[in-house]
Amino acid sequence: MGKLYLVPTPIGNLEDMTFRAIKVLKEVDLILAEDTRTSAKLLKHFEIGTQMHSHHMHNEHQTIEHILQKLEQGQHIALISDAGTPAISDPGFLLTRACVDKNIAVECLPGATAFVPALVNSGLPNDKFVFEGFLPDKKGRQTRFLALQEENRTMIFYVSPHKLLKTLADFVSYFGSDRPVSVSRELTKLHEETVRGTAEEVLKYFENKPAKGEIVVIVGGKIKIKKEKNES
């Protein structure tokens, strides 16, 4: 029986690639990549010559059975995404679950994940947090915000640049203008930037300076106000 390796790749800075990740990618029989064109640049940089196949959200349902057969025949396979850890808002969950159901060994290497540095760097409480990933575009968006209005843990969102202003405006509407927000973009890259403030302050900042690149938004949870007991 083979093994499935979930291998994180850098989210921007190639120096964040681990020695272990390079070793695994060189030793496995096959690499499954979200976008083979993107991953080809990474493999070339680290002189990794392993065969690569495409595995992304549009074909993962069709390819899983074929991959399972290879694993059951004893092949070792690595799964990578375009950036970061597989299965975190990227393909990987369905294949991992299928391997677990088939008692095929799965090993996830530690490595780059965009939301971790954004959360730690935000200055907001990180002892308890909830990862929301990408919000629904239209259907279910309002329902999701209403469900999160009472959330008291720090919340983490992935947001595309062209939806940032709309999302920040939604934070003001649903969470209040004074809710603390931290926006990190282009993490580990040359133009890395983190903007912190209230939802209203951060919204005004990006109204005057349109955001580019990959974005992670951290939002403080609702603060519970303790009611004092009246002493008679």
C-alpha positions in Angstrom: 0.0 0.0 0.0 1.3 3.4 -0.9 0.9 6.7 1.0 -0.6 10.1 0.2 1.5 13.1 1.2 -0.1 16.5 1.6 2.8 18.9 0.9 2.5 22.7 1.6 4.2 25.0 -0.9 5.2 28.7 -0.4 2.5 31.3 -0.5 4.8 33.8 -2.1 8.4 33.6 -0.9 10.2 30.5 -2.3 12.6 30.5 0.8 9.6 29.3 2.8 9.8 25.8 1.1 11.0 23.3 3.7 13.9 20.8 3.2 11.5 18.0 4.0 8.9 19.1 1.4 11.6 19.1 -1.3 12.8 15.6 -0.2 9.3 14.2 -0.3 8.5 15.7 -3.7 11.7 14.3 -5.1 11.1 10.8 -3.7 7.4 10.2 -4.5 6.2 8.4 -7.6 3.8 11.1 -8.6 2.9 14.7 -7.8 -0.7 15.9 -8.0 -0.8 19.7 -8.7 -3.7 22.2 -8.7 -2.2 24.0 -11.8 0.7 22.1 -13.4 1.9 25.3 -15.1 2.2 27.1 -11.8 3.8 24.1 -10.0 6.2 23.5 -12.9 8.0 26.7 -12.0 8.3 25.6 -8.4 9.6 22.1 -9.3 12.1 23.6 -11.7 13.4 26.0 -9.1 14.1 23.2 -6.7 15.3 20.7 -9.4 12.5 18.3 -8.8 11.9 16.0 -11.8 9.0 13.9 -10.5 6.1 13.3 -12.9 3.2 15.6 -12.3 -0.6 15.2 -13.0 -3.4 17.7 -12.7 -5.7 17.6 -9.7 -8.1 20.6 -9.2 -11.6 21.4 -8.1 -13.0 20.8 -11.6 -11.7 17.3 -12.0 -11.1 15.9 -8.5 -14.4 13.9 -8.5 -13.4 12.1 -11.7 -9.7 11.5 -10.8 -10.0 10.1 -7.2 -10.7 6.5 -8.1 -7.7 6.4 -10.5 -5.5 7.9 -7.8 -6.8 5.4 -5.2 -5.9 2.6 -7.5 -2.3 3.8 -7.8 -2.0 4.2 -4.0 -3.4 0.7 -3.5 -0.8 -0.6 -6.0 1.9 0.8 -3.8 2.7 4.1 -5.3 3.6 7.1 -3.1 1.8 10.3 -4.2 2.2 13.9 -3.1 -0.6 16.5 -3.4 0.3 20.2 -3.7 -1.8 23.3 -4.3 -0.8 26.4 -6.1 0.2 28.0 -2.7 -0.1 27.0 0.9 -1.4 23.8 2.5 -3.6 21.5 0.4 -7.3 21.3 1.4 -7.3 24.8 3.1 -9.8 26.5 0.6 -8.1 24.3 -2.0 -8.6 20.8 -3.4 -7.5 18.0 -1.1 -10.3 17.2 1.3 -12.1 14.7 -1.0 -9.0 12.7 -1.7 -7.9 12.7 1.9 -11.3 11.5 3.0 -11.3 8.8 0.3 -7.8 7.6 1.5 -9.0 7.5 5.1 -12.0 5.4 4.1 -9.8 3.0 2.3 -7.2 2.8 5.2 -4.6 4.3 2.9 -1.9 6.2 4.9 -2.1 10.0 4.8 0.7 12.3 6.0 0.4 16.0 6.0 3.7 18.0 6.2 3.8 21.2 8.2 4.4 24.3 6.2 3.0 27.5 4.7 -0.6 28.5 5.3 -1.7 32.1 4.6 -4.1 32.5 7.5 -1.6 31.7 10.3 0.8 34.6 9.9 -2.2 36.9 9.2 -3.9 35.9 12.4 -0.8 36.1 14.6 0.2 39.4 13.0 -3.2 41.0 13.5 -2.8 41.6 17.2 -6.3 40.2 17.7 -7.0 37.3 20.2 -5.8 34.0 18.7 -6.5 31.6 21.6 -9.8 30.8 19.9 -10.7 31.5 16.3 -12.9 30.3 13.5 -11.8 29.9 9.9 -14.5 31.0 7.4 -12.5 30.9 4.2 -14.3 32.5 1.2 -17.7 34.0 1.9 -20.6 33.1 -0.5 -20.9 35.7 -3.4 -24.6 36.1 -3.4 -26.8 33.1 -2.3 -26.2 32.5 1.4 -24.1 35.5 2.0 -26.6 37.4 4.1 -27.4 34.2 6.0 -23.8 33.6 6.8 -23.2 37.2 8.1 -26.3 36.9 10.3 -25.0 33.7 11.7 -21.7 35.3 12.5 -23.1 38.4 14.2 -23.0 36.7 17.6 -19.6 35.0 17.0 -17.2 35.9 19.9 -14.2 34.2 18.5 -11.8 35.9 16.1 -12.9 35.2 12.5 -10.7 34.6 9.5 -11.7 35.2 5.9 -10.1 34.8 2.5 -11.1 37.7 0.2 -10.2 38.4 -3.4 -9.1 42.0 -4.2 -12.1 43.0 -6.2 -14.4 42.0 -3.4 -12.5 43.6 -0.5 -14.5 46.9 -0.4 -17.8 45.1 -0.5 -16.7 42.7 2.2 -15.4 45.5 4.5 -18.7 47.4 3.9 -20.6 44.2 4.9 -18.5 44.0 8.1 -19.5 47.6 9.0 -23.2 46.8 8.3 -23.4 43.5 10.1 -20.7 43.8 12.8 -20.6 47.5 13.4 -18.3 50.3 12.3 -16.0 49.9 15.4 -15.4 46.2 15.0 -11.6 45.6 15.0 -10.3 44.4 11.6 -6.8 43.5 10.2 -6.2 43.1 6.5 -3.0 41.3 5.4 -2.1 41.2 1.7 0.8 39.8 -0.3 2.1 37.9 2.7 5.8 36.9 2.4 6.1 38.9 -0.8 7.9 42.1 -1.6 4.9 44.4 -1.1 3.5 42.7 2.0 1.2 45.0 3.9 -1.0 44.7 7.0 -3.6 47.4 7.8 -5.3 47.4 11.2 -8.1 49.5 12.6 -11.8 49.6 13.0 -13.9 48.2 10.1 -14.8 51.8 9.1 -11.2 52.9 9.2 -9.9 50.0 7.2 -12.7 50.5 4.6 -11.8 54.1 4.2 -8.1 53.2 3.8 -8.7 50.8 0.9 -11.3 53.1 -0.7 -8.3 55.5 -1.2 -5.8 52.7 -2.0 -7.2 49.8 -4.0 -5.8 46.5 -2.8 -4.0 44.0 -5.0 -2.8 40.5 -4.4 -3.8 37.7 -2.1 -5.8 38.9 0.9 -6.5 37.5 4.4 -8.9 39.5 6.6 -9.0 39.0 10.4 -12.1 40.2 12.3 -12.4 40.5 16.0 -15.3 38.6 17.6 -18.2 40.2 19.4 -17.3 41.2 22.9 -19.7 40.0 25.5 -20.7 42.6 28.0 -21.1 41.2 31.5 -24.1 42.5 33.4 -23.3 43.5 37.0 -25.6 42.1 39.7 -27.5 44.8 41.7 -26.7 44.5 45.3 -29.5 45.3 47.7 
